[in-house]
């Protein structure tokens, strides 16, 4: 068992996203969420679904987000 619970440990704002084969490292979760929300709202079809997949993972505060199931 850990001495300090994981939830009490400070989280980094760094997140890595992979969408449509493009890998990006973000230093701010909010910036990444805004980008993928705008992308999701401005596209349709497969591109919309890819952006939506990454956006949902960002909403769950994952450190690595990908459009691959």
PDB file with one MODEL, atoms N, CA, C and O in Angstrom:
MODEL        1
ATOM      1  N   UNK A   1       0.841  -1.182   0.000  1.00  0.00           N
ATOM      2  CA  UNK A   1       0.000   0.000   0.000  1.00  0.00           C
ATOM      3  C   UNK A   1       0.882   1.240   0.000  1.00  0.00           C
ATOM      4  O   UNK A   1       1.940   1.266   0.628  1.00  0.00           O
ATOM      5  N   UNK A   2       0.442   2.239  -0.696  1.00  0.00           N
ATOM      6  CA  UNK A   2       1.208   3.483  -0.771  1.00  0.00           C
ATOM      7  C   UNK A   2       1.080   4.277   0.521  1.00  0.00           C
ATOM      8  O   UNK A   2       0.038   4.258   1.176  1.00  0.00           O
ATOM      9  N   UNK A   3       2.150   4.973   0.875  1.00  0.00           N
ATOM     10  CA  UNK A   3       2.101   5.815   2.065  1.00  0.00           C
ATOM     11  C   UNK A   3       1.164   7.002   1.846  1.00  0.00           C
ATOM     12  O   UNK A   3       0.427   7.396   2.750  1.00  0.00           O
ATOM     13  N   UNK A   4       1.201   7.566   0.640  1.00  0.00           N
ATOM     14  CA  UNK A   4       0.333   8.687   0.298  1.00  0.00           C
ATOM     15  C   UNK A   4      -0.666   8.204  -0.745  1.00  0.00           C
ATOM     16  O   UNK A   4      -0.264   7.712  -1.799  1.00  0.00           O
ATOM     17  N   UNK A   5      -1.947   8.335  -0.474  1.00  0.00           N
ATOM     18  CA  UNK A   5      -2.927   7.897  -1.472  1.00  0.00           C
ATOM     19  C   UNK A   5      -2.728   8.624  -2.800  1.00  0.00           C
ATOM     20  O   UNK A   5      -2.370   9.801  -2.826  1.00  0.00           O
ATOM     21  N   UNK A   6      -2.964   7.913  -3.896  1.00  0.00           N
ATOM     22  CA  UNK A   6      -2.767   8.485  -5.222  1.00  0.00           C
ATOM     23  C   UNK A   6      -3.615   9.736  -5.434  1.00  0.00           C
ATOM     24  O   UNK A   6      -3.180  10.669  -6.109  1.00  0.00           O
ATOM     25  N   UNK A   7      -4.805   9.766  -4.874  1.00  0.00           N
ATOM     26  CA  UNK A   7      -5.673  10.921  -5.065  1.00  0.00           C
ATOM     27  C   UNK A   7      -5.131  12.166  -4.378  1.00  0.00           C
ATOM     28  O   UNK A   7      -5.476  13.282  -4.766  1.00  0.00           O
ATOM     29  N   UNK A   8      -4.294  11.995  -3.369  1.00  0.00           N
ATOM     30  CA  UNK A   8      -3.734  13.134  -2.654  1.00  0.00           C
ATOM     31  C   UNK A   8      -2.478  13.674  -3.328  1.00  0.00           C
ATOM     32  O   UNK A   8      -2.002  14.754  -2.978  1.00  0.00           O
ATOM     33  N   UNK A   9      -1.948  12.941  -4.278  1.00  0.00           N
ATOM     34  CA  UNK A   9      -0.731  13.367  -4.952  1.00  0.00           C
ATOM     35  C   UNK A   9      -1.063  14.448  -5.977  1.00  0.00           C
ATOM     36  O   UNK A   9      -2.109  14.389  -6.623  1.00  0.00           O
ATOM     37  N   UNK A  10      -0.180  15.432  -6.128  1.00  0.00           N
ATOM     38  CA  UNK A  10      -0.446  16.489  -7.109  1.00  0.00           C
ATOM     39  C   UNK A  10      -0.454  15.940  -8.528  1.00  0.00           C
ATOM     40  O   UNK A  10       0.393  15.123  -8.891  1.00  0.00           O
ATOM     41  N   UNK A  11      -1.413  16.392  -9.328  1.00  0.00           N
ATOM     42  CA  UNK A  11      -1.528  15.956 -10.711  1.00  0.00           C
ATOM     43  C   UNK A  11      -0.793  16.932 -11.616  1.00  0.00           C
ATOM     44  O   UNK A  11      -0.728  18.132 -11.346  1.00  0.00           O
ATOM     45  N   UNK A  12      -0.259  16.406 -12.663  1.00  0.00           N
ATOM     46  CA  UNK A  12       0.384  17.247 -13.663  1.00  0.00           C
ATOM     47  C   UNK A  12      -0.670  17.706 -14.667  1.00  0.00           C
ATOM     48  O   UNK A  12      -1.661  17.009 -14.884  1.00  0.00           O
ATOM     49  N   UNK A  13      -0.469  18.849 -15.268  1.00  0.00           N
ATOM     50  CA  UNK A  13      -1.394  19.344 -16.284  1.00  0.00           C
ATOM     51  C   UNK A  13      -1.031  18.827 -17.660  1.00  0.00           C
ATOM     52  O   UNK A  13      -1.721  19.136 -18.631  1.00  0.00           O
ATOM     53  N   UNK A  14       0.036  18.049 -17.770  1.00  0.00           N
ATOM     54  CA  UNK A  14       0.506  17.532 -19.052  1.00  0.00           C
ATOM     55  C   UNK A  14      -0.378  16.380 -19.524  1.00  0.00           C
ATOM     56  O   UNK A  14      -0.705  15.477 -18.755  1.00  0.00           O
ATOM     57  N   UNK A  15      -0.756  16.427 -20.792  1.00  0.00           N
ATOM     58  CA  UNK A  15      -1.566  15.367 -21.380  1.00  0.00           C
ATOM     59  C   UNK A  15      -1.093  15.127 -22.808  1.00  0.00           C
ATOM     60  O   UNK A  15      -0.719  16.060 -23.519  1.00  0.00           O
ATOM     61  N   UNK A  16      -1.115  13.863 -23.213  1.00  0.00           N
ATOM     62  CA  UNK A  16      -0.742  13.489 -24.565  1.00  0.00           C
ATOM     63  C   UNK A  16      -1.989  13.007 -25.296  1.00  0.00           C
ATOM     64  O   UNK A  16      -2.732  12.168 -24.786  1.00  0.00           O
ATOM     65  N   UNK A  17      -2.212  13.544 -26.492  1.00  0.00           N
ATOM     66  CA  UNK A  17      -3.364  13.128 -27.285  1.00  0.00           C
ATOM     67  C   UNK A  17      -2.886  12.560 -28.615  1.00  0.00           C
ATOM     68  O   UNK A  17      -1.876  12.993 -29.171  1.00  0.00           O
ATOM     69  N   UNK A  18      -3.633  11.584 -29.108  1.00  0.00           N
ATOM     70  CA  UNK A  18      -3.405  11.035 -30.441  1.00  0.00           C
ATOM     71  C   UNK A  18      -4.756  11.020 -31.127  1.00  0.00           C
ATOM     72  O   UNK A  18      -5.678  10.320 -30.709  1.00  0.00           O
ATOM     73  N   UNK A  19      -4.858  11.812 -32.197  1.00  0.00           N
ATOM     74  CA  UNK A  19      -6.115  11.887 -32.934  1.00  0.00           C
ATOM     75  C   UNK A  19      -5.800  11.904 -34.423  1.00  0.00           C
ATOM     76  O   UNK A  19      -5.059  12.759 -34.907  1.00  0.00           O
ATOM     77  N   UNK A  20      -6.377  10.947 -35.138  1.00  0.00           N
ATOM     78  CA  UNK A  20      -6.184  10.837 -36.583  1.00  0.00           C
ATOM     79  C   UNK A  20      -4.704  10.683 -36.937  1.00  0.00           C
ATOM     80  O   UNK A  20      -4.241  11.206 -37.950  1.00  0.00           O
ATOM     81  N   UNK A  21      -3.979   9.966 -36.097  1.00  0.00           N
ATOM     82  CA  UNK A  21      -2.564   9.708 -36.323  1.00  0.00           C
ATOM     83  C   UNK A  21      -1.634  10.828 -35.894  1.00  0.00           C
ATOM     84  O   UNK A  21      -0.415  10.681 -35.983  1.00  0.00           O
ATOM     85  N   UNK A  22      -2.180  11.943 -35.432  1.00  0.00           N
ATOM     86  CA  UNK A  22      -1.360  13.087 -35.015  1.00  0.00           C
ATOM     87  C   UNK A  22      -1.210  13.068 -33.495  1.00  0.00           C
ATOM     88  O   UNK A  22      -2.199  13.112 -32.763  1.00  0.00           O
ATOM     89  N   UNK A  23       0.042  13.002 -33.028  1.00  0.00           N
ATOM     90  CA  UNK A  23       0.340  12.963 -31.591  1.00  0.00           C
ATOM     91  C   UNK A  23       0.732  14.359 -31.131  1.00  0.00           C
ATOM     92  O   UNK A  23       1.590  15.001 -31.736  1.00  0.00           O
ATOM     93  N   UNK A  24       0.096  14.830 -30.052  1.00  0.00           N
ATOM     94  CA  UNK A  24       0.410  16.137 -29.495  1.00  0.00           C
ATOM     95  C   UNK A  24       0.567  16.024 -27.983  1.00  0.00           C
ATOM     96  O   UNK A  24      -0.151  15.268 -27.329  1.00  0.00           O
ATOM     97  N   UNK A  25       1.507  16.781 -27.439  1.00  0.00           N
ATOM     98  CA  UNK A  25       1.693  16.867 -25.992  1.00  0.00           C
ATOM     99  C   UNK A  25       1.250  18.259 -25.575  1.00  0.00           C
ATOM    100  O   UNK A  25       1.775  19.265 -26.051  1.00  0.00           O
ATOM    101  N   UNK A  26       0.264  18.299 -24.666  1.00  0.00           N
ATOM    102  CA  UNK A  26      -0.292  19.554 -24.182  1.00  0.00           C
ATOM    103  C   UNK A  26       0.219  19.802 -22.770  1.00  0.00           C
ATOM    104  O   UNK A  26       0.423  18.862 -22.003  1.00  0.00           O
ATOM    105  N   UNK A  27       0.423  21.057 -22.434  1.00  0.00           N
ATOM    106  CA  UNK A  27       0.854  21.397 -21.076  1.00  0.00           C
ATOM    107  C   UNK A  27      -0.330  21.878 -20.234  1.00  0.00           C
ATOM    108  O   UNK A  27      -0.173  22.194 -19.054  1.00  0.00           O
ATOM    109  N   UNK A  28      -1.506  21.929 -20.846  1.00  0.00           N
ATOM    110  CA  UNK A  28      -2.692  22.415 -20.139  1.00  0.00           C
ATOM    111  C   UNK A  28      -3.918  21.609 -20.569  1.00  0.00           C
ATOM    112  O   UNK A  28      -4.281  21.596 -21.745  1.00  0.00           O
ATOM    113  N   UNK A  29      -4.550  20.937 -19.604  1.00  0.00           N
ATOM    114  CA  UNK A  29      -5.749  20.148 -19.882  1.00  0.00           C
ATOM    115  C   UNK A  29      -6.850  21.007 -20.498  1.00  0.00           C
ATOM    116  O   UNK A  29      -7.492  20.601 -21.467  1.00  0.00           O
ATOM    117  N   UNK A  30      -7.065  22.196 -19.935  1.00  0.00           N
ATOM    118  CA  UNK A  30      -8.159  23.047 -20.404  1.00  0.00           C
ATOM    119  C   UNK A  30      -7.976  23.436 -21.860  1.00  0.00           C
ATOM    120  O   UNK A  30      -8.942  23.471 -22.623  1.00  0.00           O
ATOM    121  N   UNK A  31      -6.758  23.725 -22.243  1.00  0.00           N
ATOM    122  CA  UNK A  31      -6.474  24.078 -23.637  1.00  0.00           C
ATOM    123  C   UNK A  31      -6.786  22.904 -24.567  1.00  0.00           C
ATOM    124  O   UNK A  31      -7.366  23.086 -25.637  1.00  0.00           O
ATOM    125  N   UNK A  32      -6.398  21.712 -24.151  1.00  0.00           N
ATOM    126  CA  UNK A  32      -6.670  20.519 -24.950  1.00  0.00           C
ATOM    127  C   UNK A  32      -8.175  20.259 -25.046  1.00  0.00           C
ATOM    128  O   UNK A  32      -8.683  19.916 -26.114  1.00  0.00           O
ATOM    129  N   UNK A  33      -8.883  20.424 -23.926  1.00  0.00           N
ATOM    130  CA  UNK A  33     -10.336  20.199 -23.944  1.00  0.00           C
ATOM    131  C   UNK A  33     -11.035  21.179 -24.871  1.00  0.00           C
ATOM    132  O   UNK A  33     -11.928  20.793 -25.624  1.00  0.00           O
ATOM    133  N   UNK A  34     -10.636  22.445 -24.821  1.00  0.00           N
ATOM    134  CA  UNK A  34     -11.246  23.456 -25.687  1.00  0.00           C
ATOM    135  C   UNK A  34     -10.986  23.119 -27.153  1.00  0.00           C
ATOM    136  O   UNK A  34     -11.894  23.208 -27.980  1.00  0.00           O
ATOM    137  N   UNK A  35      -9.765  22.736 -27.476  1.00  0.00           N
ATOM    138  CA  UNK A  35      -9.415  22.385 -28.852  1.00  0.00           C
ATOM    139  C   UNK A  35     -10.282  21.239 -29.371  1.00  0.00           C
ATOM    140  O   UNK A  35     -10.841  21.325 -30.465  1.00  0.00           O
ATOM    141  N   UNK A  36     -10.392  20.163 -28.582  1.00  0.00           N
ATOM    142  CA  UNK A  36     -11.138  18.994 -29.051  1.00  0.00           C
ATOM    143  C   UNK A  36     -12.645  19.232 -29.033  1.00  0.00           C
ATOM    144  O   UNK A  36     -13.365  18.646 -29.842  1.00  0.00           O
ATOM    145  N   UNK A  37     -13.131  20.066 -28.145  1.00  0.00           N
ATOM    146  CA  UNK A  37     -14.552  20.420 -28.166  1.00  0.00           C
ATOM    147  C   UNK A  37     -14.874  21.207 -29.437  1.00  0.00           C
ATOM    148  O   UNK A  37     -15.873  20.937 -30.104  1.00  0.00           O
ATOM    149  N   UNK A  38     -14.029  22.173 -29.765  1.00  0.00           N
ATOM    150  CA  UNK A  38     -14.247  22.952 -30.987  1.00  0.00           C
ATOM    151  C   UNK A  38     -14.133  22.073 -32.225  1.00  0.00           C
ATOM    152  O   UNK A  38     -14.923  22.210 -33.159  1.00  0.00           O
ATOM    153  N   UNK A  39     -13.155  21.174 -32.240  1.00  0.00           N
ATOM    154  CA  UNK A  39     -12.981  20.257 -33.363  1.00  0.00           C
ATOM    155  C   UNK A  39     -14.206  19.360 -33.498  1.00  0.00           C
ATOM    156  O   UNK A  39     -14.699  19.129 -34.602  1.00  0.00           O
ATOM    157  N   UNK A  40     -14.682  18.867 -32.385  1.00  0.00           N
ATOM    158  CA  UNK A  40     -15.849  17.987 -32.376  1.00  0.00           C
ATOM    159  C   UNK A  40     -17.086  18.707 -32.907  1.00  0.00           C
ATOM    160  O   UNK A  40     -17.877  18.125 -33.649  1.00  0.00           O
ATOM    161  N   UNK A  41     -17.250  19.974 -32.527  1.00  0.00           N
ATOM    162  CA  UNK A  41     -18.436  20.724 -32.930  1.00  0.00           C
ATOM    163  C   UNK A  41     -18.366  21.215 -34.372  1.00  0.00           C
ATOM    164  O   UNK A  41     -19.400  21.511 -34.971  1.00  0.00           O
ATOM    165  N   UNK A  42     -17.169  21.305 -34.936  1.00  0.00           N
ATOM    166  CA  UNK A  42     -17.028  21.846 -36.287  1.00  0.00           C
ATOM    167  C   UNK A  42     -16.885  20.771 -37.361  1.00  0.00           C
ATOM    168  O   UNK A  42     -16.741  21.089 -38.542  1.00  0.00           O
ATOM    169  N   UNK A  43     -16.923  19.498 -36.958  1.00  0.00           N
ATOM    170  CA  UNK A  43     -16.773  18.414 -37.928  1.00  0.00           C
ATOM    171  C   UNK A  43     -17.941  17.441 -37.808  1.00  0.00           C
ATOM    172  O   UNK A  43     -18.748  17.513 -36.881  1.00  0.00           O
ATOM    173  N   UNK A  44     -18.003  16.544 -38.764  1.00  0.00           N
ATOM    174  CA  UNK A  44     -19.016  15.495 -38.701  1.00  0.00           C
ATOM    175  C   UNK A  44     -18.406  14.187 -39.193  1.00  0.00           C
ATOM    176  O   UNK A  44     -17.266  14.152 -39.657  1.00  0.00           O
ATOM    177  N   UNK A  45     -19.171  13.137 -39.086  1.00  0.00           N
ATOM    178  CA  UNK A  45     -18.703  11.840 -39.544  1.00  0.00           C
ATOM    179  C   UNK A  45     -17.591  11.266 -38.680  1.00  0.00           C
ATOM    180  O   UNK A  45     -17.596  11.403 -37.456  1.00  0.00           O
ATOM    181  N   UNK A  46     -16.638  10.620 -39.345  1.00  0.00           N
ATOM    182  CA  UNK A  46     -15.561   9.929 -38.639  1.00  0.00           C
ATOM    183  C   UNK A  46     -14.669  10.896 -37.864  1.00  0.00           C
ATOM    184  O   UNK A  46     -14.230  10.581 -36.758  1.00  0.00           O
ATOM    185  N   UNK A  47     -14.400  12.066 -38.432  1.00  0.00           N
ATOM    186  CA  UNK A  47     -13.559  13.039 -37.743  1.00  0.00           C
ATOM    187  C   UNK A  47     -14.217  13.517 -36.451  1.00  0.00           C
ATOM    188  O   UNK A  47     -13.541  13.716 -35.441  1.00  0.00           O
ATOM    189  N   UNK A  48     -15.542  13.701 -36.486  1.00  0.00           N
ATOM    190  CA  UNK A  48     -16.291  14.080 -35.280  1.00  0.00           C
ATOM    191  C   UNK A  48     -16.160  12.996 -34.213  1.00  0.00           C
ATOM    192  O   UNK A  48     -15.918  13.290 -33.042  1.00  0.00           O
ATOM    193  N   UNK A  49     -16.321  11.747 -34.627  1.00  0.00           N
ATOM    194  CA  UNK A  49     -16.241  10.633 -33.679  1.00  0.00           C
ATOM    195  C   UNK A  49     -14.851  10.511 -33.057  1.00  0.00           C
ATOM    196  O   UNK A  49     -14.726  10.201 -31.872  1.00  0.00           O
ATOM    197  N   UNK A  50     -13.814  10.754 -33.844  1.00  0.00           N
ATOM    198  CA  UNK A  50     -12.442  10.696 -33.320  1.00  0.00           C
ATOM    199  C   UNK A  50     -12.217  11.789 -32.274  1.00  0.00           C
ATOM    200  O   UNK A  50     -11.681  11.527 -31.197  1.00  0.00           O
ATOM    201  N   UNK A  51     -12.633  13.018 -32.602  1.00  0.00           N
ATOM    202  CA  UNK A  51     -12.473  14.137 -31.662  1.00  0.00           C
ATOM    203  C   UNK A  51     -13.296  13.902 -30.404  1.00  0.00           C
ATOM    204  O   UNK A  51     -12.849  14.213 -29.300  1.00  0.00           O
ATOM    205  N   UNK A  52     -14.502  13.351 -30.566  1.00  0.00           N
ATOM    206  CA  UNK A  52     -15.372  13.068 -29.425  1.00  0.00           C
ATOM    207  C   UNK A  52     -14.736  12.039 -28.491  1.00  0.00           C
ATOM    208  O   UNK A  52     -14.814  12.176 -27.270  1.00  0.00           O
ATOM    209  N   UNK A  53     -14.118  11.026 -29.054  1.00  0.00           N
ATOM    210  CA  UNK A  53     -13.466   9.979 -28.265  1.00  0.00           C
ATOM    211  C   UNK A  53     -12.354  10.584 -27.402  1.00  0.00           C
ATOM    212  O   UNK A  53     -12.255  10.282 -26.213  1.00  0.00           O
ATOM    213  N   UNK A  54     -11.528  11.429 -27.995  1.00  0.00           N
ATOM    214  CA  UNK A  54     -10.442  12.068 -27.248  1.00  0.00           C
ATOM    215  C   UNK A  54     -11.014  13.016 -26.200  1.00  0.00           C
ATOM    216  O   UNK A  54     -10.529  13.056 -25.069  1.00  0.00           O
ATOM    217  N   UNK A  55     -12.040  13.776 -26.567  1.00  0.00           N
ATOM    218  CA  UNK A  55     -12.646  14.733 -25.643  1.00  0.00           C
ATOM    219  C   UNK A  55     -13.209  14.036 -24.403  1.00  0.00           C
ATOM    220  O   UNK A  55     -13.033  14.523 -23.287  1.00  0.00           O
ATOM    221  N   UNK A  56     -13.872  12.923 -24.589  1.00  0.00           N
ATOM    222  CA  UNK A  56     -14.432  12.173 -23.461  1.00  0.00           C
ATOM    223  C   UNK A  56     -13.317  11.699 -22.531  1.00  0.00           C
ATOM    224  O   UNK A  56     -13.466  11.746 -21.310  1.00  0.00           O
ATOM    225  N   UNK A  57     -12.218  11.250 -23.094  1.00  0.00           N
ATOM    226  CA  UNK A  57     -11.095  10.813 -22.274  1.00  0.00           C
ATOM    227  C   UNK A  57     -10.490  11.999 -21.511  1.00  0.00           C
ATOM    228  O   UNK A  57     -10.070  11.853 -20.364  1.00  0.00           O
ATOM    229  N   UNK A  58     -10.449  13.170 -22.153  1.00  0.00           N
ATOM    230  CA  UNK A  58      -9.969  14.367 -21.469  1.00  0.00           C
ATOM    231  C   UNK A  58     -10.886  14.735 -20.313  1.00  0.00           C
ATOM    232  O   UNK A  58     -10.416  15.168 -19.261  1.00  0.00           O
ATOM    233  N   UNK A  59     -12.177  14.567 -20.497  1.00  0.00           N
ATOM    234  CA  UNK A  59     -13.133  14.862 -19.435  1.00  0.00           C
ATOM    235  C   UNK A  59     -12.921  13.947 -18.231  1.00  0.00           C
ATOM    236  O   UNK A  59     -13.238  14.322 -17.102  1.00  0.00           O
ATOM    237  N   UNK A  60     -12.388  12.753 -18.467  1.00  0.00           N
ATOM    238  CA  UNK A  60     -12.094  11.820 -17.377  1.00  0.00           C
ATOM    239  C   UNK A  60     -10.673  12.003 -16.841  1.00  0.00           C
ATOM    240  O   UNK A  60     -10.199  11.196 -16.041  1.00  0.00           O
ATOM    241  N   UNK A  61     -10.003  13.052 -17.279  1.00  0.00           N
ATOM    242  CA  UNK A  61      -8.669  13.467 -16.804  1.00  0.00           C
ATOM    243  C   UNK A  61      -7.639  12.351 -16.951  1.00  0.00           C
ATOM    244  O   UNK A  61      -6.894  12.054 -16.018  1.00  0.00           O
ATOM    245  N   UNK A  62      -7.607  11.745 -18.118  1.00  0.00           N
ATOM    246  CA  UNK A  62      -6.596  10.732 -18.404  1.00  0.00           C
ATOM    247  C   UNK A  62      -5.333  11.430 -18.903  1.00  0.00           C
ATOM    248  O   UNK A  62      -5.413  12.495 -19.514  1.00  0.00           O
ATOM    249  N   UNK A  63      -4.178  10.839 -18.647  1.00  0.00           N
ATOM    250  CA  UNK A  63      -2.907  11.436 -19.079  1.00  0.00           C
ATOM    251  C   UNK A  63      -2.585  11.141 -20.539  1.00  0.00           C
ATOM    252  O   UNK A  63      -1.870  11.908 -21.183  1.00  0.00           O
ATOM    253  N   UNK A  64      -3.112  10.027 -21.070  1.00  0.00           N
ATOM    254  CA  UNK A  64      -2.932   9.663 -22.466  1.00  0.00           C
ATOM    255  C   UNK A  64      -4.303   9.431 -23.084  1.00  0.00           C
ATOM    256  O   UNK A  64      -5.045   8.549 -22.651  1.00  0.00           O
ATOM    257  N   UNK A  65      -4.634  10.221 -24.090  1.00  0.00           N
ATOM    258  CA  UNK A  65      -5.946  10.143 -24.725  1.00  0.00           C
ATOM    259  C   UNK A  65      -5.756   9.825 -26.208  1.00  0.00           C
ATOM    260  O   UNK A  65      -4.928  10.440 -26.879  1.00  0.00           O
ATOM    261  N   UNK A  66      -6.525   8.864 -26.711  1.00  0.00           N
ATOM    262  CA  UNK A  66      -6.374   8.433 -28.084  1.00  0.00           C
ATOM    263  C   UNK A  66      -7.744   8.168 -28.708  1.00  0.00           C
ATOM    264  O   UNK A  66      -8.710   7.852 -28.013  1.00  0.00           O
ATOM    265  N   UNK A  67      -7.803   8.302 -30.027  1.00  0.00           N
ATOM    266  CA  UNK A  67      -9.053   8.027 -30.724  1.00  0.00           C
ATOM    267  C   UNK A  67      -9.178   6.558 -31.108  1.00  0.00           C
ATOM    268  O   UNK A  67     -10.144   6.166 -31.763  1.00  0.00           O
ATOM    269  N   UNK A  68      -8.206   5.745 -30.706  1.00  0.00           N
ATOM    270  CA  UNK A  68      -8.228   4.320 -30.984  1.00  0.00           C
ATOM    271  C   UNK A  68      -8.936   3.601 -29.835  1.00  0.00           C
ATOM    272  O   UNK A  68      -8.612   3.815 -28.667  1.00  0.00           O
ATOM    273  N   UNK A  69      -9.895   2.755 -30.173  1.00  0.00           N
ATOM    274  CA  UNK A  69     -10.632   2.017 -29.134  1.00  0.00           C
ATOM    275  C   UNK A  69      -9.768   0.988 -28.454  1.00  0.00           C
ATOM    276  O   UNK A  69     -10.235   0.284 -27.558  1.00  0.00           O
TER     277      UNK A  69
ENDMDL
END
